[in-house]
């Protein structure tokens, strides 16, 4: 998943600020880091 998708619907349906409106900055940073790590180690099909 592209991290930018967190700033689109359905995430923007909950709050116009997407994850930034739901979580603290450190939590958003951690979430984005996990997404990046998964993408870096994922095997393409």
N, C-alpha and C positions, 0 to 999 in steps of 0.2 A: 504494500500500500504506500502510495505517495503521502508524505506528511502533509502536503497542502490540502489533501482531502478532508483533514480535520477542520478546515475553515470553510467547508461547503455543507450543504444539506446532506444528511439529516442533522449534522452537528449544530448548524446554525439555527435549526428549528427550536432548540432548547434555549439558546441565548444568542444574541447577535454577536457576542464576543467569542463564540465557539469554545474551545477548551480553556481559553484564557478567562472566560467568565464562569467556568465550573471549577477550576483547580488553581492552586497557587502557582506562581511562576516556576518554582523549583520542580513541582510535579509535572508541569507541561514540558520543561526541559528534559526531565527524566523520561517521559513518554516519547518525546521526539528522539532521544538517544536510543531507546529500545527499538523503535521503528527503524532507525538507521542501522542498528546492529543486525537486525533480522534481514533487512534488505541486503546488507553486505555479505551475509553468509548463506542466503537463500540460493537454492539451486533452481535455475530456470527450467521450465518444462518444455 
